[in-house]
Amino acid sequence: MKFDVIVLGGGLAGLSAARDLVAGGADVVVLEARDRVGGRVEQTTLADGRLVQLGGEVIGEFHVAYRALVAELGLTVVPAFPALPGEDTTVLREGRFITDGFGWLSEGDLVEYERAEQAFVNLSREVDPDDPWSHPEASLLDRVSVGDWLRSLDTPPAVLRARNLAMAALGAESIEQTSLLADLRKEAAAGNPGFYDYDRWESHRVAEGSATVALRMADELAHRIRLGTPVTEVAVGASGCSVLSAAGERFESEAVISTLPVAPFRRLKVSGVSGDRLRSLGRQRHALASKVVVAYQDSFWEGNGQNGSAYAETGVMGGTWPQREGIISALVPAERLGPMSATPAAQLEGDLLNEVIGIFGDEASNPEALFIRHWYREPFTEGYITAWRPGDVMAVGPLHGTHDPPFYVAGSDQWVCGYMEGAVRTGRAAARAAMGSNEPVPRAPGR
């Protein structure tokens, strides 16, 4: 079977790339290993009709590529959880605190937190998110973990504790496992005036459900999507490309766009692509995570002065946030997956529910539904968000997110600005590159 372009992966990146290619007149096939589209966006429906997001949910104001696509598809962006009333909840070893942000810190520690954050801002302004490798001290900044850098500022332990709580709530790796350069690059891409901020990164959601974005594109692409078609081999050449499926089907094309997550991509047999390119792709990694969603009849926590957002030091969940009316989301970060995996399946739901009760009180004891999505076990994802440990940014190098025509790469792993935005941004950029366009990727205002 011969096509103009073969797209590997039917997540947001692959679908957005294929959609633009088809609009440009290309003959395209999308090869998706799963029996569904969407990749790391997935949803289900409660008996009362409410949609539950089992994967990606939220976006920020600066996620311009994703927002443009949502508008094109006739979908609606509405405010997400940061706009809700009430205060955060923090569960520490010494007890539960209902207070705004890190209000459990002492007055002196809050001053030190702000001092460290300002130092971070000053550094981030020196980093070009498109080319962090050009920073004169890029290697040094990459070798240092965020934790070691904070200690170099004589930051008190309580502030390090707060930053680790924030990372766990995001399902990210700890500050000890995160490259300073990577974190600076991420916040520079967001134009963020400080550490990761929900108001900046997670202010909005798609009212019709984030997975609906993928489903709408799939409806447009129709027969061009081949589900249940995992790929084992990719051969790239100037005179043409060849892709072999696990079932032995061979697909030929003028170009290939790979939007596969980095771990599944490493399992492919790839020829005709430079060793430098493969080494760069091979050095990327995912933060492993599971997602937990608990559904209730209503948002009862608001009556207790809680906004639904929490940071948790105990248990396996890193934190929670309200997905929509009556629905709480949570992530289990990499460092806590061991205890979670060791828990018998028959006991796990009860343990997780007890953690939710510890955050929101006894009213949380009777959910309508509880969902667990083990993204780190999902064979065609093997992770959740991209992780950058000390040394990774320099090891991946400036080939990150670039192309070797007729081989193109896209996907959330190929940018640093939020994984749904990263998927759409790089998917559409790969389509433009494959069609020979130099049109720039949309950038956030002020960048």
N, C-alpha and C positions, 0 to 999 in steps of 0.2 A: 504494500500500500504506500503510495507516494503523496506527500503533502508539501506545502511550502514551509510550514513550521510545525515542529512537534513540541508541545508544552508538557513537561513532566510535572505532575502535581495539580490537583484540582482544588487547592485552597484559594484564599483571597488573591494571592500573587498570581497564580496560574490562571485563574479565571479572569482577572482584570487584564492580564497580558493578552490572553486569547480574545477577549471581547474587543480590545482595541485593534488587534491584528485583523480580525474579521471585518471590523468597520473600515479598515484600510484596504480591503479586498483580498486578503490572504486566505489561502486554504489551510485550515488549522485542525489539528486533533489534540485533545487534552487527554493524557493518560493518567488516570487516578487509581491508586492501588486499593483504596477503600471501596465500600459499597455505597458511599455517599460523597457529596462534595462538601467543601468548607474547611478542611484541615482542622486548625485549632479554634474554629468557631463552630459551635454545635448547639442545638436547642431542642427542648421537648416541651410538651404542653400539659398543664395541670387540668384536672377535671373541670375547673371553672373557666378555662380558656386562657389563663395567664401563661405567657411564655417564660420558660426558665432557660437561662443561658448557662451551658455547661463548659464553655470555653471563654474566649475573649468577649468583653462587654463594653468597655468605656473608651472614650477618646478625649483629647484636649482641644483647646482653641487652635493650637498650631498644627493640628493634624489636617492640613489643607488638602492633601491628595485624597484621603479617605472621605472627607466631607464633600469634595467635588463629586466623587463617584456616587455617594449616597444621594446627592441631589439629582444626578443624572438618572438614577434608578427610581425616582419618585418617592423616596423614603424620607422620614422626618427625624431630625435631630432635636432632642429635648434635654433639659438639664438632668444631670445624674446626681449621685448621692452627696457631693460636697455642698450642694445648695440646701440640704435638708436641715431642719432645726434640731437643736439638742447638742449634747456634748459627747466627746469621744469617751471610750471606756478602755482602761488599761488594766490588765490582770498581771500582777507581779507576784513573785514568791511571797512577798509580805502582805498581799491583799489586793483588793479591787479598788480602782480609783475612777470616778466619773468626773472628768475635768476636760477642759479644752486643750487639745494637742498634748504636749508634754508638760502639762501643768503640775504633774506629780514631782517634777524636778524642783529642787530648792531654788531660791532666788539667786543664789550665787552660781549654781549650775546652769540656770537659764542664761545668765550673762555669759558664761563660758561657751554655751551652745551657740549663742549669737556671734561670739567672737570667732569660733571655728567656722561657722557658716559664712561669715564675711570673708575669711581667708580663702575658703573654697570658691566663692564668687570671684574673687580677684584672680585666682588661678584659671578658672573656667573661661574668663574673658580673653585669655591668651591662647586658647585652643581653638583651632579651626575644625569644626566637626566633619568637614569634607576631607580634611588632610591633617589629622592629628600628628602624623609622622613628621610634619615639617616643624613642629615645636622644637626649639633648640635643646630642650632637656627631655625630649619625648621618651627616650630609653629609661631615664631615671624615674620619670613619673609613672611609667608602665611597670617598672620593677617593684614599686612601692605599693603596698595594699592601702586601702583607705584607712584601715585600723592603725597601721604603723605611722601613716602620715598624721593622723589625729594625735597619736601619742607624741610625735615629734613637736607638736604645739603645746605639750604639757596639758592636753585636754583631760579633765577629770574622768574617772571611770563611769560616773553616772551618765555623762554625755555619750560615751562609747556605747553604753547600755541602751540608750535611747536610739542611737543610729542602728544598732543591731535589731532592735524591736521593729524599726521601720522597714528594714530590709526583709525581715521574716514575714511581715505582713504583705509584702509585695510578692512573696514566693521566690525571692532572689537569694543568692548566696550571701553569706555574712560579710561584714566589712573586712574581715581578715582574709577572705577569699576573693575580694574584688579589687581589680586594678584601679589605682587612682586616676590614671590617664583615661581609662574607659569611662569612669563615672564623670569626669570632667567633660569628656566628649559628649556624653549623653545629655547632660544638662546644658551644654553649649548649643546642642541641636535644638533644644526646647526653648532657648532664650530665657532660661529660668533664672530668677534672681536668688538662687540658694540651693539647698538640698532638694531632693525630690518632693514635689508639692502636689497634693491631690487637686487643688484648684487649677493648677496649670496642666496636669497630665490627664486628669480623669473627670473633667467637668461635665461631660455630655455622654449620651448614649443614643442609639437608634431606637425610636419608640416601637417600631415594628419588630425589633429583635436584631441583634448584630448578625446572627446566622442567616437572617433573611436577605442580607446583602449578597451573600454567596448564592443563595437559592434563586434570587432574581437574575443574577448573571447566568446561572446554569440554565434557567428557562430560556434565556436569549440564545445561548450557545447550542442547546438541544442535542442533536445527534453528534455534534462534534466532540462530546465528552464520552470517553470510554471508561466506565467504572470497573472495578475489580480487575485492573490491569497493572499489576506491579511490574516494574522494569528491572532487568538484571544487567544489561550491557548497553553502553552507548559508545558508538564509534563516530568521531568527528573528522571531517576532511573538507578541504577547499572545494572539492567537486561534489560533495554531498555528505549527508549524515545518515546513520543507521541506528535504530533503537530496537533492542530485542526484549520481548516481554517474558515473564516467567513461564507463560504457556507456550512459548516458542514462536509467537507471532513476530514478524519483522516489519517495522515501519521505517520508511525512508523519507528524507526531507532535505530542504536546502539549509535549514537552520534548526537548532535545538535551544529551547529555553528551559533550564532546570530551575524549578522553584521548590525542590525537595529540601526538607530540613537537613541540617548538616549531618546528623547521625545516620539516617537512612542513605544519604548520598554516599557516605564512606563505604557502604556495602556494594555499591555499583562497580562493575568492571568498566573503566573508562579509558578509551584510547583516542589519540589525536588531539589531546588537550595538554598543554605544557605542564611539565613537572612542577614548575613554580606555582601555577594555578592550582593544581591538585594539592600541593603541600599547604597552600594558603587556606583552601576550603577544608582540608583535613584538620587544621589546627583550631577551627571554630568549635565551640561547645555549647551545650544547653544547660541551663539550670533545671534540675529535675524537680518536678512538683506534682502534687495532686490537688484537685479542686473539690471542695465540698459545698453543696447548696442545700439549705434547709428552708422549706416553705411553710408559712403560717397563714391563717385566715386574714390577718391584718398586721400592721406594724405596731404591735403592742408596746414595744420598747420606747416609743416616743412619749408615752404616758409617764415613763420613768425619768424623762429628761435626757434619754440617750438617743443619739442620732443613728445608731446601728453600726458605726465604725468602731473597731476595737483593735488593740495591740495585745498580743498574748505571749507571755514569757513561759507559762506553764503549758503542759499538754503538747499536742502535735500541731495544732493549727496556729499559724503565725499571726492571724488577725482576721477580722471580718469587715464587710461593708454591705450596705443594703443595695441589692440589685434592682429591685423595684418594690412596689407595695407588697408587704408581707413576706418578702423573700430575702434571705441573708446568704451572701457568698463568703467563702473563706478559701485560703490557700494553705497547703502544707509544704513548707520549704524543704530544700534538699537535706539540710542537717537533721530534720525530724522525720524523714521518710523511713529510717531504720526502725525506730520504735513503732511507727505505723504499720510497716510491713510485717513486723513480728507479732502483731495483734491478730488473734484468730478472727476470721471473717465474721463469725457469728457474734462476736463481741464488739467489733469495730464501730458499728453504727451507734451502739449504746454509749461507748466511750466518747465518740464525737458529740453526741447529743449532750452528754454531761458537761463537756467543755462549753457548749453554747449556753447551757443553764448557768454555768459559772460566770458567764459574761452578762447575761440578760435576766437571770433570775428564774424562779420556778415557772413563770408563765411560758417559758420556752420548752417545757417538758412534753408538750403535745403537738408536734408538727403534723402538717398534712402530708408531707413527703420529705425524704432526705435522699440526696443523690451524691454519689462519689464517682469522680472521673479521674482515673489514674493516668494522667498524661505521660508520665515518665515510663509507663509500661506499654504504652500504645506503640506497636511496632513500626508504624509509619510516621511517627513523630519523635518518640523517645526523649521528650522534654517539654518545656513550656515556653520559657523566654530564653534569649541568648545570655550566656554567662561569659564574663571576661575576667579571668584570674590574672594575677600579676604576671607580666611577660607576654600575655596573649595578643595584645594589640600590635606589638612589634613583630611577633611571630607570624601573625596573619598578614600584616603588612599592607601597603597601599594598593594591592590587588583587590582588597576587600570591596565587594560591590561593583567591580568593573567587569568587562567582558573580553572574550577572545573570539571574535566573529569567525565562524558561524555558531560559536557556543556562547550562550548568554546565561547569566545567573540573576535570580531574583528571589524574593522571599523576605520574611521578617528578619532573618539572620543577617541579611546583607545591608542593614542600616541600623540605627540606634535610637530611633525616635518613637518607640511604641510599636508593638508588634503588628497590630492591624494597620496602622499607618505605614509602617515599614513594608509590609506585604504589598499594599496597594501602590505605594510610591515607587517601589522597585519593579513591581510587575508592569506598571504602565511605562516606566522608563525603559525597561528591557524591550517592550514592544516597539517603542519609538526607535530605539537603537537598531533593532532588527529590520525596521522599515527604512533605515538610513536617515532618520531625522535627528537633528541636533537640538531640538526644542528642549529647554531646560526643565528639570523637575520642579514642580511648584514648591516654593519656599514659604515659610511662615512669615507674617509681617514683621519687619524690623530685622530680619536676618539677611 
